[in-house]
Amino acid sequence: MTPYCVFIFFNNGTDDHSEGLSVLRDVLRKAIRVMGSAHPFTRAVEQRLWETLLVPRFKVGARVKCCMGEGKFFKGTVKCHNYSEDIWEPEKFVPYQVELDDKSIVSTNAKGLIFVPGDDDRSIRAAASDSSGDDPTAAPPANPDVETGDSDATA
């Protein structure tokens, strides 16, 4: 079998980063289809994809406000970074999973969990600090092997 290697070089531009992610996602899709998800090459591409994801602006535990449509923002707490669900394509991730304070807003689950599709001020913003002035700045991405919970609603 001929080895297949992908090398991606980035500068700090987001266009280059997006292109690199796109290439990795495409290679991962093809690797799963051709070699299967347990193949060492497929696992290596998946790990590289995790390493390439941007570091989110808000750390786990940060207090945020999430847009739930029509410009309405609701307060919550960041539960994890680079969230994915089992029913999604393997290469799909969203920047955050958030637990809303008002769990009744989300009718699809009792935990009030949502996912935030974009890391921008239209989707998620810092909430006024409720306590000791914790800094809601970026933190390293969560470990992909950690359980993240279920969510069916989008922000």
C-alpha positions in Angstrom: 0.0 0.0 0.0 1.3 3.5 -0.9 1.5 5.8 2.1 -0.5 8.9 1.8 0.7 12.0 3.6 -0.7 15.5 4.0 1.4 18.4 5.1 -0.3 21.7 5.8 1.5 24.9 6.5 -0.2 27.9 8.1 0.6 31.4 8.7 -1.6 33.3 11.1 -4.2 34.2 8.6 -7.7 32.8 9.1 -8.2 32.1 5.4 -5.2 29.8 5.4 -6.5 28.1 8.6 -9.9 27.6 7.1 -8.4 26.1 4.0 -6.2 23.8 6.1 -9.2 22.6 8.1 -11.2 22.1 4.9 -8.4 19.9 3.5 -8.2 17.9 6.7 -11.9 17.4 6.8 -11.9 16.2 3.3 -9.0 13.8 3.9 -10.7 12.5 7.0 -14.0 11.8 5.1 -12.1 9.9 2.5 -9.9 8.0 5.0 -13.0 6.8 6.9 -14.7 5.7 3.6 -11.6 3.9 2.2 -9.7 2.6 5.3 -12.3 2.8 8.1 -12.4 4.8 11.3 -10.1 2.4 13.2 -7.2 2.6 10.7 -4.0 4.3 12.1 -3.9 6.8 9.3 -7.5 7.8 9.9 -6.9 8.2 13.6 -3.8 10.3 12.8 -5.8 12.6 10.5 -8.5 12.9 13.1 -5.9 13.8 15.8 -4.4 16.4 13.5 -7.8 17.9 12.9 -8.3 18.3 16.7 -4.9 19.9 17.0 -5.7 22.4 14.2 -9.0 23.7 15.5 -8.9 27.3 16.7 -8.7 28.0 20.4 -12.1 29.3 21.5 -12.3 32.8 23.0 -14.1 31.7 26.2 -12.7 29.1 28.6 -14.7 26.3 30.0 -16.8 27.6 32.9 -16.9 31.2 31.5 -20.2 33.0 31.8 -21.6 33.9 28.3 -24.7 35.1 26.5 -25.8 33.0 23.5 -28.0 34.1 20.6 -31.1 32.0 20.4 -32.5 33.7 17.2 -34.0 37.0 16.4 -31.2 38.8 18.3 -32.3 37.4 21.7 -29.4 36.5 24.0 -29.7 34.2 27.0 -27.1 33.7 29.8 -25.3 30.4 30.3 -22.0 28.7 31.1 -19.5 27.2 28.6 -19.4 23.4 29.3 -16.9 22.3 26.6 -14.9 23.3 23.5 -15.0 21.8 20.0 -18.3 20.0 20.6 -19.5 17.2 18.3 -22.4 14.8 18.4 -22.3 11.1 17.4 -24.9 11.7 14.7 -22.8 14.4 13.0 -20.2 13.8 10.3 -16.9 12.9 12.1 -15.2 16.1 11.0 -17.9 18.5 12.2 -17.2 20.4 15.4 -18.7 23.6 16.8 -16.8 25.9 19.1 -18.9 25.5 22.3 -21.4 23.6 24.2 -23.3 25.9 26.6 -25.6 25.1 29.5 -28.3 27.9 29.6 -29.4 29.3 33.0 -33.0 29.1 31.9 -33.4 25.5 30.9 -37.0 26.0 29.8 -35.7 27.8 26.7 -34.5 24.5 25.2 -37.5 22.2 24.7 -35.4 19.3 23.3 -33.5 18.4 26.5 -34.0 19.0 30.2 -30.4 19.9 30.8 -30.6 23.2 28.9 -27.7 22.3 26.7 -27.1 24.0 23.4 -24.3 24.1 20.9 -22.9 27.4 19.5 -22.1 27.2 15.8 -19.8 30.2 15.6 -17.2 31.9 17.8 -18.2 35.4 17.0 -20.3 38.2 18.7 -23.4 37.3 16.7 -23.5 33.9 18.3 -21.8 34.2 21.7 -20.7 37.1 23.9 -19.2 37.5 27.4 -21.8 37.9 30.1 -21.4 40.3 32.9 -19.4 38.5 35.7 -21.7 37.2 38.4 -18.9 36.6 40.9 -15.3 37.2 41.6 -14.2 38.7 38.3 -13.1 35.5 36.6 -11.6 36.2 33.3 -13.6 34.6 30.4 -10.7 34.5 28.1 -9.5 31.7 25.8 -8.2 28.4 27.1 -6.8 25.4 25.3 -9.3 23.1 23.6 -10.8 20.4 25.7 -9.5 16.8 25.3 -11.4 15.1 22.6 -11.6 11.9 24.7 -13.6 13.6 27.4 -17.4 12.9 27.5 -19.3 16.1 26.6 -23.0 15.2 27.1 -25.9 15.4 24.7 -27.4 18.4 23.0 -30.0 18.8 20.3 -30.5 22.5 20.1 -28.5 25.1 18.2 -27.7 28.6 19.4 
